[in-house]
Amino acid sequence: MVHLKKSSPPRRSHETSGLKRFMLALLIFLGCAGVLALFWFLSQLGPKQVDYRALNANVEVSAEAKALRQQSIELEAQFEEVLAIRSAEAKDVLLLKRALDLQRQYVESTPGYNTLASQRLDNLEKRYQDLSADQLRATSVELESEAQALANNQEYEAARDKYQEAFEEQKTINEDFPLSAAYNVGRATRLQRQARYLTAEPLLRESMKLEQEADVFIAKHEWDPAAELLKQAMKIQQRLNREYRGTNQASVSRLERLKVKLVGMQSGQDHLEIEQMADLADASRAAGETLEAASLYEEVARLQKQLNEAYPDSPYASSERVAEFQRKSQTAQSFELGLEIETNHDLLKRLLSERRTYEAAEVIVALRRDIKQMEEAFPRSSLNDEELQVKVRYLNLVQNDLGYIQDRVYDALLPVPEAEGLQMLRTEVPQALYSLIMGTNPSRNQGDVNPVDSVSWTEAKSFCERLSWIVGKEVRLPTENEFRQSLGPLRYVVLEKHVWSVSDADGVAQPAGKKEPFSSGFYDLLGNVSEWLESIDRFDSEDARHIGGHAQDRIESIFTVPMRSAPRGERNRLTGFRVVVVVD
Protein backbone atom coordinates (compact mmCIF):
# COMPACT_ATOMS: atom_id res chain seq x y z
CA MET A 1 0.00 0.00 0.00
CA VAL A 2 1.44 3.27 -1.08
CA HIS A 3 0.83 6.35 1.13
CA LEU A 4 0.61 9.73 -0.62
CA LYS A 5 1.91 12.82 1.22
CA LYS A 6 -0.64 15.72 1.57
CA SER A 7 0.63 19.07 0.22
CA SER A 8 0.18 22.19 2.45
CA PRO A 9 -1.81 25.37 1.15
CA PRO A 10 0.19 28.22 -0.42
CA ARG A 11 0.06 30.71 2.45
CA ARG A 12 2.55 33.18 1.02
CA SER A 13 0.43 33.97 -2.07
CA HIS A 14 -2.65 34.85 0.08
CA GLU A 15 -0.63 37.10 2.32
CA THR A 16 0.83 38.94 -0.70
CA SER A 17 -2.68 39.58 -2.18
CA GLY A 18 -4.00 41.12 1.10
CA LEU A 19 -1.04 43.43 1.37
CA LYS A 20 -1.62 44.75 -2.15
CA ARG A 21 -5.27 45.58 -1.39
CA PHE A 22 -4.24 47.44 1.78
CA MET A 23 -1.65 49.51 -0.06
CA LEU A 24 -4.15 50.42 -2.83
CA ALA A 25 -6.75 51.65 -0.31
CA LEU A 26 -4.07 53.67 1.48
CA LEU A 27 -3.06 55.35 -1.75
CA ILE A 28 -6.68 56.27 -2.59
CA PHE A 29 -7.20 57.76 0.87
CA LEU A 30 -4.02 59.79 0.64
CA GLY A 31 -5.03 61.03 -2.84
CA CYS A 32 -8.44 62.24 -1.63
CA ALA A 33 -6.89 63.94 1.38
CA GLY A 34 -4.44 65.69 -0.91
CA VAL A 35 -7.22 67.00 -3.19
CA LEU A 36 -9.20 68.38 -0.22
CA ALA A 37 -6.06 70.04 1.15
CA LEU A 38 -5.47 71.65 -2.25
CA PHE A 39 -9.04 73.05 -2.36
CA TRP A 40 -8.67 74.48 1.14
CA PHE A 41 -5.39 76.15 0.22
CA LEU A 42 -6.86 77.73 -2.92
CA SER A 43 -9.86 79.06 -0.98
CA GLN A 44 -7.51 80.91 1.35
CA LEU A 45 -6.06 82.77 -1.60
CA GLY A 46 -9.50 84.28 -2.67
CA PRO A 47 -11.12 87.65 -1.66
CA LYS A 48 -12.11 88.08 1.98
CA GLN A 49 -14.79 90.26 3.59
CA VAL A 50 -13.16 93.22 5.21
CA ASP A 51 -14.52 94.85 8.36
CA TYR A 52 -13.66 98.45 7.70
CA ARG A 53 -14.65 99.50 11.18
CA ALA A 54 -12.05 97.14 12.58
CA LEU A 55 -9.49 98.54 10.19
CA ASN A 56 -10.31 102.12 11.12
CA ALA A 57 -9.83 101.29 14.73
CA ASN A 58 -6.15 100.82 14.05
CA VAL A 59 -5.73 103.74 11.58
CA GLU A 60 -4.05 106.80 12.93
CA VAL A 61 -6.03 109.99 12.04
CA SER A 62 -3.98 113.17 11.94
CA ALA A 63 -4.72 116.09 14.23
CA GLU A 64 -5.45 118.30 11.22
CA ALA A 65 -8.09 115.87 9.99
CA LYS A 66 -9.66 115.68 13.44
CA ALA A 67 -9.77 119.50 13.53
CA LEU A 68 -11.65 119.54 10.20
CA ARG A 69 -14.24 117.10 11.55
CA GLN A 70 -14.65 119.11 14.74
CA GLN A 71 -15.14 122.38 12.86
CA SER A 72 -17.76 120.71 10.65
CA ILE A 73 -19.67 119.46 13.70
CA GLU A 74 -19.56 122.90 15.34
CA LEU A 75 -20.88 124.63 12.20
CA GLU A 76 -23.71 122.14 11.94
CA ALA A 77 -24.53 122.77 15.61
CA GLN A 78 -24.67 126.52 14.93
CA PHE A 79 -27.05 125.86 12.07
CA GLU A 80 -29.29 123.75 14.34
CA GLU A 81 -29.38 126.63 16.89
CA VAL A 82 -30.60 128.97 14.16
CA LEU A 83 -33.33 126.53 13.12
CA ALA A 84 -34.50 126.36 16.74
CA ILE A 85 -35.12 130.13 16.67
CA ARG A 86 -36.35 130.80 13.12
CA SER A 87 -36.49 129.50 9.57
CA ALA A 88 -33.23 129.20 7.72
CA GLU A 89 -32.16 132.05 5.48
CA ALA A 90 -29.66 132.14 2.66
CA LYS A 91 -26.80 133.10 4.96
CA ASP A 92 -27.71 130.28 7.31
CA VAL A 93 -27.52 127.77 4.50
CA LEU A 94 -23.93 128.93 4.00
CA LEU A 95 -23.15 127.55 7.50
CA LEU A 96 -24.41 124.16 6.37
CA LYS A 97 -22.48 124.47 3.12
CA ARG A 98 -19.29 125.20 5.10
CA ALA A 99 -19.92 122.22 7.37
CA LEU A 100 -20.44 120.06 4.28
CA ASP A 101 -17.15 121.22 2.70
CA LEU A 102 -15.19 120.57 5.92
CA GLN A 103 -16.71 117.10 6.28
CA ARG A 104 -15.75 116.31 2.69
CA GLN A 105 -12.16 117.43 3.39
CA TYR A 106 -12.12 115.26 6.50
CA VAL A 107 -13.30 112.18 4.60
CA GLU A 108 -10.78 112.76 1.83
CA SER A 109 -7.91 113.18 4.31
CA THR A 110 -8.77 110.05 6.31
CA PRO A 111 -6.84 106.93 5.25
CA GLY A 112 -9.04 103.95 4.26
CA TYR A 113 -12.83 104.01 4.38
CA ASN A 114 -14.78 105.48 7.33
CA THR A 115 -18.42 104.38 7.20
CA LEU A 116 -19.72 106.80 9.80
CA ALA A 117 -17.88 109.75 8.26
CA SER A 118 -19.21 108.92 4.78
CA GLN A 119 -22.80 108.56 6.06
CA ARG A 120 -22.54 111.97 7.75
CA LEU A 121 -21.20 113.46 4.53
CA ASP A 122 -24.17 112.02 2.57
CA ASN A 123 -26.66 113.36 5.12
CA LEU A 124 -25.14 116.84 5.03
CA GLU A 125 -25.19 116.79 1.21
CA LYS A 126 -28.87 115.76 1.09
CA ARG A 127 -29.85 118.37 3.70
CA TYR A 128 -27.92 121.13 1.97
CA GLN A 129 -29.46 120.36 -1.44
CA ASP A 130 -32.99 120.28 0.03
CA LEU A 131 -32.53 123.67 1.68
CA SER A 132 -30.86 125.21 -1.36
CA ALA A 133 -33.60 123.92 -3.70
CA ASP A 134 -36.50 125.05 -1.49
CA GLN A 135 -36.12 128.69 -2.45
CA LEU A 136 -35.77 127.88 -6.12
CA ARG A 137 -38.83 125.62 -5.92
CA ALA A 138 -40.87 128.35 -4.20
CA THR A 139 -39.84 130.85 -6.87
CA SER A 140 -40.72 128.41 -9.68
CA VAL A 141 -44.15 127.67 -8.18
CA GLU A 142 -44.89 131.36 -7.80
CA LEU A 143 -43.88 132.04 -11.40
CA GLU A 144 -46.12 129.20 -12.59
CA SER A 145 -49.07 130.61 -10.68
CA GLU A 146 -48.50 134.04 -12.22
CA ALA A 147 -48.26 132.46 -15.67
CA GLN A 148 -51.58 130.67 -15.23
CA ALA A 149 -53.28 133.90 -14.21
CA LEU A 150 -51.89 135.70 -17.26
CA ALA A 151 -52.94 132.87 -19.55
CA ASN A 152 -56.49 133.02 -18.14
CA ASN A 153 -56.54 136.70 -19.10
CA GLN A 154 -55.30 135.73 -22.59
CA GLU A 155 -52.03 137.61 -22.04
CA TYR A 156 -50.24 134.81 -23.80
CA GLU A 157 -46.87 136.43 -24.40
CA ALA A 158 -46.38 137.48 -20.74
CA ALA A 159 -47.66 134.09 -19.57
CA ARG A 160 -45.22 132.34 -21.87
CA ASP A 161 -42.30 134.31 -20.36
CA LYS A 162 -43.37 133.41 -16.82
CA TYR A 163 -43.64 129.74 -17.71
CA GLN A 164 -40.18 129.89 -19.24
CA GLU A 165 -38.77 131.45 -16.06
CA ALA A 166 -40.46 128.81 -13.93
CA PHE A 167 -38.94 126.16 -16.18
CA GLU A 168 -35.45 127.65 -15.79
CA GLU A 169 -35.74 127.54 -11.98
CA GLN A 170 -36.85 123.91 -12.06
CA LYS A 171 -34.09 123.11 -14.53
CA THR A 172 -31.51 124.58 -12.10
CA ILE A 173 -32.88 122.39 -9.32
CA ASN A 174 -32.68 119.27 -11.48
CA GLU A 175 -29.12 119.99 -12.61
CA ASP A 176 -27.54 121.41 -9.41
CA PHE A 177 -29.50 119.67 -6.66
CA PRO A 178 -30.43 116.21 -7.91
CA LEU A 179 -30.60 114.79 -4.36
CA SER A 180 -33.23 117.27 -3.22
CA ALA A 181 -36.89 116.48 -2.79
CA ALA A 182 -37.66 119.26 -5.28
CA TYR A 183 -35.95 117.34 -8.10
CA ASN A 184 -38.69 116.71 -10.72
CA VAL A 185 -37.95 116.07 -14.38
CA GLY A 186 -41.68 115.70 -15.17
CA ARG A 187 -42.46 119.20 -13.86
CA ALA A 188 -39.71 120.73 -15.93
CA THR A 189 -41.09 119.02 -19.04
CA ARG A 190 -44.62 120.21 -18.27
CA LEU A 191 -43.52 123.83 -17.75
CA GLN A 192 -41.57 123.80 -20.97
CA ARG A 193 -44.58 122.35 -22.80
CA GLN A 194 -46.81 125.09 -21.39
CA ALA A 195 -44.35 127.74 -22.56
CA ARG A 196 -44.36 126.21 -26.05
CA TYR A 197 -48.16 125.99 -25.98
CA LEU A 198 -48.53 129.68 -25.19
CA THR A 199 -46.10 130.53 -27.93
CA ALA A 200 -48.11 128.49 -30.43
CA GLU A 201 -51.62 129.44 -29.26
CA PRO A 202 -51.56 133.06 -30.52
CA LEU A 203 -50.31 131.78 -33.87
CA LEU A 204 -53.15 129.27 -34.09
CA ARG A 205 -55.71 131.93 -33.19
CA GLU A 206 -54.32 134.21 -35.87
CA SER A 207 -54.54 131.38 -38.43
CA MET A 208 -58.15 130.63 -37.42
CA LYS A 209 -59.06 134.31 -37.63
CA LEU A 210 -57.67 134.49 -41.15
CA GLU A 211 -59.69 131.41 -42.10
CA GLN A 212 -62.89 132.94 -40.73
CA GLU A 213 -62.29 136.13 -42.70
CA ALA A 214 -61.72 134.02 -45.81
CA ASP A 215 -65.05 132.24 -45.23
CA VAL A 216 -66.84 135.60 -45.28
CA PHE A 217 -65.35 136.41 -48.69
CA ILE A 218 -66.16 132.92 -49.96
CA ALA A 219 -69.80 133.38 -48.98
CA LYS A 220 -69.79 136.59 -51.06
CA HIS A 221 -68.07 134.76 -53.96
CA GLU A 222 -65.11 137.18 -53.69
CA TRP A 223 -62.51 134.60 -54.58
CA ASP A 224 -59.26 136.60 -54.77
CA PRO A 225 -59.21 138.07 -51.22
CA ALA A 226 -60.46 134.73 -49.88
CA ALA A 227 -57.57 132.92 -51.55
CA GLU A 228 -55.01 135.35 -50.13
CA LEU A 229 -56.36 134.95 -46.58
CA LEU A 230 -56.40 131.17 -46.84
CA LYS A 231 -52.80 131.13 -48.02
CA GLN A 232 -51.76 133.21 -44.98
CA ALA A 233 -53.65 130.86 -42.66
CA MET A 234 -51.93 127.87 -44.26
CA LYS A 235 -48.50 129.49 -43.90
CA ILE A 236 -49.02 129.95 -40.14
CA GLN A 237 -50.28 126.38 -39.75
CA GLN A 238 -47.25 125.09 -41.62
CA ARG A 239 -45.02 126.97 -39.15
CA LEU A 240 -46.89 125.45 -36.22
CA ASN A 241 -46.49 121.97 -37.66
CA ARG A 242 -42.80 122.52 -38.28
CA GLU A 243 -41.69 124.38 -35.12
CA TYR A 244 -44.16 123.20 -32.49
CA ARG A 245 -44.54 119.49 -33.05
CA GLY A 246 -46.19 117.72 -30.19
CA THR A 247 -48.35 120.70 -29.19
CA ASN A 248 -52.11 120.81 -29.59
CA GLN A 249 -51.76 123.58 -32.14
CA ALA A 250 -49.78 121.44 -34.58
CA SER A 251 -52.27 119.71 -36.84
CA VAL A 252 -51.61 118.03 -40.16
CA SER A 253 -55.34 117.44 -40.64
CA ARG A 254 -56.13 121.17 -40.30
CA LEU A 255 -53.47 122.02 -42.85
CA GLU A 256 -54.96 119.48 -45.26
CA ARG A 257 -58.42 120.89 -44.65
CA LEU A 258 -57.18 124.40 -45.44
CA LYS A 259 -55.61 123.10 -48.65
CA VAL A 260 -58.88 121.45 -49.64
CA LYS A 261 -60.79 124.64 -48.85
CA LEU A 262 -58.38 126.68 -50.96
CA VAL A 263 -58.74 124.30 -53.87
CA GLY A 264 -62.49 124.28 -53.32
CA MET A 265 -62.57 128.06 -53.32
CA GLN A 266 -60.49 128.17 -56.49
CA SER A 267 -62.93 125.73 -58.10
CA GLY A 268 -65.92 127.46 -56.53
CA GLN A 269 -66.57 129.64 -59.52
CA ASP A 270 -66.76 126.60 -61.79
CA HIS A 271 -68.97 124.85 -59.24
CA LEU A 272 -71.29 127.88 -59.15
CA GLU A 273 -71.62 127.78 -62.92
CA ILE A 274 -72.41 124.06 -62.77
CA GLU A 275 -75.11 124.60 -60.14
CA GLN A 276 -76.73 127.39 -62.13
CA MET A 277 -76.85 125.27 -65.27
CA ALA A 278 -78.17 122.28 -63.31
CA ASP A 279 -80.99 124.43 -61.92
CA LEU A 280 -81.82 125.54 -65.46
CA ALA A 281 -81.93 121.91 -66.60
CA ASP A 282 -84.25 120.99 -63.72
CA ALA A 283 -86.57 123.86 -64.69
CA SER A 284 -86.65 122.71 -68.32
CA ARG A 285 -87.50 119.16 -67.27
CA ALA A 286 -90.28 120.40 -64.98
CA ALA A 287 -91.69 122.43 -67.87
CA GLY A 288 -91.83 119.32 -70.04
CA GLU A 289 -88.99 120.47 -72.31
CA THR A 290 -87.27 117.11 -72.07
CA LEU A 291 -84.91 117.46 -75.03
CA GLU A 292 -83.70 120.86 -73.83
CA ALA A 293 -83.24 119.44 -70.32
CA ALA A 294 -81.29 116.48 -71.73
CA SER A 295 -78.91 118.80 -73.56
CA LEU A 296 -78.36 120.95 -70.48
CA TYR A 297 -77.73 117.93 -68.26
CA GLU A 298 -75.17 116.63 -70.76
CA GLU A 299 -73.34 119.98 -70.64
CA VAL A 300 -73.46 119.99 -66.83
CA ALA A 301 -71.91 116.51 -66.79
CA ARG A 302 -69.13 117.73 -69.12
CA LEU A 303 -68.38 120.74 -66.88
CA GLN A 304 -68.37 118.58 -63.75
CA LYS A 305 -65.95 116.15 -65.37
CA GLN A 306 -63.74 119.06 -66.35
CA LEU A 307 -63.76 120.36 -62.75
CA ASN A 308 -62.83 116.91 -61.46
CA GLU A 309 -59.79 116.78 -63.72
CA ALA A 310 -58.62 120.36 -62.98
CA TYR A 311 -59.19 120.22 -59.21
CA PRO A 312 -59.10 116.58 -58.06
CA ASP A 313 -58.72 117.66 -54.39
CA SER A 314 -61.68 120.05 -54.50
CA PRO A 315 -64.66 119.26 -52.25
CA TYR A 316 -66.76 119.88 -55.36
CA ALA A 317 -64.97 117.16 -57.33
CA SER A 318 -67.29 114.17 -57.63
CA SER A 319 -67.44 111.36 -60.14
CA GLU A 320 -70.82 110.48 -58.66
CA ARG A 321 -72.20 113.86 -59.79
CA VAL A 322 -70.98 113.20 -63.32
CA ALA A 323 -72.87 109.91 -63.31
CA GLU A 324 -75.93 111.63 -61.80
CA PHE A 325 -76.06 114.31 -64.50
CA GLN A 326 -75.56 111.70 -67.21
CA ARG A 327 -78.40 109.69 -65.71
CA LYS A 328 -80.65 112.76 -65.69
CA SER A 329 -79.71 113.51 -69.29
CA GLN A 330 -80.55 110.01 -70.48
CA THR A 331 -83.73 109.99 -68.39
CA ALA A 332 -84.85 113.20 -70.08
CA GLN A 333 -83.95 111.83 -73.53
CA SER A 334 -85.84 108.61 -72.88
CA PHE A 335 -88.90 110.27 -71.40
CA GLU A 336 -91.16 109.61 -74.42
CA LEU A 337 -90.02 106.01 -74.68
CA GLY A 338 -90.49 105.53 -70.94
CA LEU A 339 -93.98 106.98 -71.17
CA GLU A 340 -94.82 104.52 -73.95
CA ILE A 341 -93.50 101.61 -71.86
CA GLU A 342 -95.56 102.70 -68.87
CA THR A 343 -98.70 103.02 -71.00
CA ASN A 344 -98.23 99.58 -72.51
CA HIS A 345 -97.56 98.10 -69.09
CA ASP A 346 -100.84 99.46 -67.78
CA LEU A 347 -102.59 98.10 -70.88
CA LEU A 348 -100.99 94.69 -70.37
CA LYS A 349 -102.23 94.45 -66.78
CA ARG A 350 -105.75 95.43 -67.87
CA LEU A 351 -105.84 92.90 -70.74
CA LEU A 352 -104.61 90.09 -68.52
CA SER A 353 -107.07 90.94 -65.77
CA GLU A 354 -109.85 90.83 -68.41
CA ARG A 355 -108.52 87.45 -69.61
CA ARG A 356 -107.79 88.82 -73.10
CA THR A 357 -104.61 86.81 -73.37
CA TYR A 358 -104.21 86.93 -77.19
CA GLU A 359 -104.18 90.72 -77.21
CA ALA A 360 -101.92 90.69 -74.14
CA ALA A 361 -99.38 88.57 -76.03
CA GLU A 362 -99.07 91.29 -78.69
CA VAL A 363 -98.50 93.94 -76.00
CA ILE A 364 -95.83 91.72 -74.43
CA VAL A 365 -93.92 91.69 -77.73
CA ALA A 366 -94.13 95.49 -77.99
CA LEU A 367 -93.05 95.93 -74.38
CA ARG A 368 -90.10 93.62 -74.83
CA ARG A 369 -88.98 95.60 -77.90
CA ASP A 370 -89.27 98.97 -76.13
CA ILE A 371 -87.54 97.77 -72.99
CA LYS A 372 -84.64 96.40 -75.04
CA GLN A 373 -84.34 99.72 -76.85
CA MET A 374 -84.34 101.55 -73.49
CA GLU A 375 -81.56 99.30 -72.17
CA GLU A 376 -79.36 99.72 -75.24
CA ALA A 377 -79.89 103.41 -76.04
CA PHE A 378 -80.24 104.81 -72.54
CA PRO A 379 -78.47 102.45 -70.10
CA ARG A 380 -78.14 105.18 -67.43
CA SER A 381 -81.79 106.27 -67.56
CA SER A 382 -83.68 105.96 -64.29
CA LEU A 383 -86.66 104.79 -66.35
CA ASN A 384 -84.96 101.41 -66.73
CA ASP A 385 -87.08 99.26 -64.41
CA GLU A 386 -85.34 95.99 -63.57
CA GLU A 387 -88.48 94.47 -62.02
CA LEU A 388 -90.47 95.26 -65.15
CA GLN A 389 -87.72 93.77 -67.30
CA VAL A 390 -87.88 90.51 -65.32
CA LYS A 391 -91.67 90.47 -65.51
CA VAL A 392 -91.84 91.00 -69.28
CA ARG A 393 -89.13 88.41 -69.94
CA TYR A 394 -91.10 85.89 -67.89
CA LEU A 395 -94.43 86.66 -69.57
CA ASN A 396 -92.72 86.36 -72.94
CA LEU A 397 -91.60 82.83 -72.00
CA VAL A 398 -95.10 81.69 -70.96
CA GLN A 399 -97.18 83.77 -73.40
CA ASN A 400 -98.38 80.66 -75.25
CA ASP A 401 -99.71 79.21 -71.97
CA LEU A 402 -101.32 82.38 -70.59
CA GLY A 403 -104.87 81.37 -71.50
CA TYR A 404 -104.44 77.81 -70.28
CA ILE A 405 -102.98 78.89 -66.93
CA GLN A 406 -105.68 81.50 -66.39
CA ASP A 407 -108.47 79.01 -67.18
CA ARG A 408 -107.00 76.45 -64.82
CA VAL A 409 -106.61 78.93 -61.99
CA TYR A 410 -109.99 80.60 -62.33
CA ASP A 411 -111.74 77.20 -62.54
CA ALA A 412 -110.14 76.28 -59.19
CA LEU A 413 -111.12 79.46 -57.31
CA LEU A 414 -113.90 79.80 -54.75
CA PRO A 415 -115.05 82.94 -52.92
CA VAL A 416 -113.66 83.40 -49.41
CA PRO A 417 -116.67 83.51 -47.03
CA GLU A 418 -117.40 86.96 -45.61
CA ALA A 419 -114.55 88.50 -47.64
CA GLU A 420 -115.84 90.44 -50.63
CA GLY A 421 -113.57 90.50 -53.67
CA LEU A 422 -111.37 87.61 -52.50
CA GLN A 423 -111.19 84.16 -54.02
CA MET A 424 -108.99 81.25 -52.96
CA LEU A 425 -107.84 78.00 -54.57
CA ARG A 426 -110.21 75.26 -53.54
CA THR A 427 -107.23 72.87 -53.18
CA GLU A 428 -103.64 73.21 -52.16
CA VAL A 429 -101.43 74.23 -55.13
CA PRO A 430 -100.84 70.98 -57.06
CA GLN A 431 -97.40 70.11 -58.35
CA ALA A 432 -98.48 70.34 -62.00
CA LEU A 433 -99.56 73.98 -61.61
CA TYR A 434 -96.47 74.87 -59.60
CA SER A 435 -94.17 73.31 -62.22
CA LEU A 436 -96.00 75.08 -65.04
CA ILE A 437 -95.50 78.51 -63.45
CA MET A 438 -92.14 78.09 -61.74
CA GLY A 439 -90.45 75.69 -64.18
CA THR A 440 -89.35 73.39 -61.36
CA ASN A 441 -90.83 70.99 -58.81
CA PRO A 442 -89.11 70.79 -55.39
CA SER A 443 -91.51 68.17 -54.01
CA ARG A 444 -90.21 64.97 -52.44
CA ASN A 445 -93.59 63.21 -52.72
CA GLN A 446 -93.83 63.46 -56.51
CA GLY A 447 -97.14 63.45 -58.38
CA ASP A 448 -98.88 66.00 -60.62
CA VAL A 449 -102.07 66.01 -58.55
CA ASN A 450 -100.28 65.86 -55.22
CA PRO A 451 -99.92 69.16 -53.37
CA VAL A 452 -96.53 70.76 -53.88
CA ASP A 453 -94.33 70.19 -50.84
CA SER A 454 -90.80 71.04 -49.70
CA VAL A 455 -91.46 74.61 -50.77
CA SER A 456 -90.31 77.50 -48.56
CA TRP A 457 -92.37 80.56 -47.67
CA THR A 458 -90.10 82.66 -49.89
CA GLU A 459 -90.68 80.33 -52.86
CA ALA A 460 -94.42 80.39 -52.24
CA LYS A 461 -94.34 84.20 -52.38
CA SER A 462 -92.37 84.05 -55.65
CA PHE A 463 -95.09 81.78 -57.08
CA CYS A 464 -97.72 84.32 -56.03
CA GLU A 465 -95.80 87.12 -57.76
CA ARG A 466 -95.53 85.23 -61.04
CA LEU A 467 -99.18 84.17 -60.97
CA SER A 468 -100.17 87.80 -60.34
CA TRP A 469 -98.26 88.77 -63.50
CA ILE A 470 -100.20 86.14 -65.44
CA VAL A 471 -103.72 86.98 -64.22
CA GLY A 472 -103.13 90.75 -63.95
CA LYS A 473 -104.44 90.79 -60.40
CA GLU A 474 -102.95 90.69 -56.93
CA VAL A 475 -102.16 87.14 -55.81
CA ARG A 476 -100.92 86.35 -52.33
CA LEU A 477 -100.99 83.81 -49.51
CA PRO A 478 -104.12 83.71 -47.32
CA THR A 479 -104.14 85.42 -43.93
CA GLU A 480 -105.01 83.42 -40.82
CA ASN A 481 -108.43 85.09 -40.66
CA GLU A 482 -109.20 84.25 -44.31
CA PHE A 483 -108.10 80.66 -43.75
CA ARG A 484 -110.33 80.25 -40.69
CA GLN A 485 -113.30 81.88 -42.46
CA SER A 486 -112.91 79.37 -45.29
CA LEU A 487 -112.65 76.51 -42.80
CA GLY A 488 -115.82 77.42 -40.92
CA PRO A 489 -116.96 75.89 -37.59
CA LEU A 490 -115.80 72.36 -36.79
CA ARG A 491 -118.17 71.52 -33.96
CA TYR A 492 -120.27 68.97 -35.87
CA VAL A 493 -117.73 68.08 -38.56
CA VAL A 494 -116.55 64.47 -38.83
CA LEU A 495 -112.92 65.26 -39.65
CA GLU A 496 -112.08 61.77 -40.90
CA LYS A 497 -114.29 62.49 -43.98
CA HIS A 498 -112.34 65.64 -44.86
CA VAL A 499 -108.83 65.22 -43.49
CA TRP A 500 -105.77 63.14 -44.26
CA SER A 501 -104.03 62.33 -40.97
CA VAL A 502 -101.54 59.84 -39.57
CA SER A 503 -104.32 57.28 -39.28
CA ASP A 504 -104.93 56.91 -43.04
CA ALA A 505 -102.28 58.81 -45.02
CA ASP A 506 -99.32 56.49 -44.45
CA GLY A 507 -97.31 59.51 -43.33
CA VAL A 508 -97.23 61.21 -46.77
CA ALA A 509 -99.44 63.78 -48.50
CA GLN A 510 -102.21 62.38 -50.70
CA PRO A 511 -103.59 63.72 -54.01
CA ALA A 512 -105.43 67.02 -53.53
CA GLY A 513 -109.23 66.98 -53.40
CA LYS A 514 -109.76 63.26 -52.84
CA LYS A 515 -111.71 63.55 -49.60
CA GLU A 516 -114.93 65.48 -49.09
CA PRO A 517 -114.74 69.29 -49.13
CA PHE A 518 -115.67 71.38 -46.13
CA SER A 519 -119.00 73.18 -46.14
CA SER A 520 -117.39 76.19 -47.88
CA GLY A 521 -116.32 73.98 -50.80
CA PHE A 522 -112.58 73.99 -50.03
CA TYR A 523 -110.61 70.74 -49.90
CA ASP A 524 -107.84 69.69 -47.50
CA LEU A 525 -107.84 72.84 -45.40
CA LEU A 526 -106.77 70.58 -42.55
CA GLY A 527 -104.30 67.71 -42.75
CA ASN A 528 -102.43 66.52 -45.83
CA VAL A 529 -99.85 69.39 -45.91
CA SER A 530 -99.65 72.35 -43.56
CA GLU A 531 -100.14 75.63 -45.48
CA TRP A 532 -98.07 78.83 -45.42
CA LEU A 533 -99.82 82.05 -44.36
CA GLU A 534 -99.26 85.68 -45.34
CA SER A 535 -97.02 87.48 -42.82
CA ILE A 536 -98.64 90.91 -42.78
CA ASP A 537 -98.12 91.35 -39.02
CA ARG A 538 -94.48 90.25 -38.86
CA PHE A 539 -91.09 91.74 -39.67
CA ASP A 540 -89.12 90.25 -42.55
CA SER A 541 -86.55 88.90 -40.10
CA GLU A 542 -89.19 86.94 -38.14
CA ASP A 543 -90.35 83.39 -38.84
CA ALA A 544 -93.35 82.77 -41.04
CA ARG A 545 -96.32 80.64 -39.96
CA HIS A 546 -98.14 77.69 -41.52
CA ILE A 547 -101.49 76.29 -40.42
CA GLY A 548 -103.78 73.26 -40.54
CA GLY A 549 -101.62 70.28 -39.62
CA HIS A 550 -100.40 67.54 -41.95
CA ALA A 551 -100.48 63.84 -42.78
CA GLN A 552 -98.31 62.85 -39.82
CA ASP A 553 -100.48 64.63 -37.22
CA ARG A 554 -103.08 62.78 -35.13
CA ILE A 555 -106.70 63.67 -35.85
CA GLU A 556 -107.09 65.06 -32.33
CA SER A 557 -104.23 67.48 -32.96
CA ILE A 558 -105.60 68.51 -36.35
CA PHE A 559 -108.96 69.32 -34.76
CA THR A 560 -107.24 72.17 -32.86
CA VAL A 561 -106.14 73.73 -36.19
CA PRO A 562 -102.44 73.70 -35.25
CA MET A 563 -100.31 76.73 -36.05
CA ARG A 564 -96.56 76.34 -36.51
CA SER A 565 -93.66 78.75 -37.18
CA ALA A 566 -90.56 78.20 -39.31
CA PRO A 567 -87.81 80.26 -40.96
CA ARG A 568 -88.92 81.74 -44.27
CA GLY A 569 -86.33 79.78 -46.20
CA GLU A 570 -87.08 76.40 -44.59
CA ARG A 571 -88.38 73.50 -46.72
CA ASN A 572 -90.42 70.66 -45.28
CA ARG A 573 -91.98 67.71 -47.13
CA LEU A 574 -95.18 68.22 -45.15
CA THR A 575 -95.59 71.96 -45.86
CA GLY A 576 -97.28 73.44 -48.95
CA PHE A 577 -99.61 76.36 -49.66
CA ARG A 578 -102.65 77.68 -51.51
CA VAL A 579 -103.23 81.20 -52.88
CA VAL A 580 -105.76 84.01 -52.66
CA VAL A 581 -106.63 86.19 -55.71
CA VAL A 582 -107.94 89.72 -55.24
CA VAL A 583 -110.53 89.68 -58.03
CA ASP A 584 -111.92 93.22 -57.51
Helices and strands as residue ranges (DSSP letters): H 11-44, H 52-57, H 63-85, H 90-109, H 115-152, H 156-176, H 185-219, H 223-243, H 252-266, H 268-286, H 290-310, H 319-333, H 335-353, H 357-377, H 386-397, G 399-401, H 402-411, E 413-415, E 422-425, H 431-438, H 457-471, E 475-476, H 480-487, G 495-497, E 530-532, E 544-547, H 555-559, E 563-566, E 575-576, E 580-582
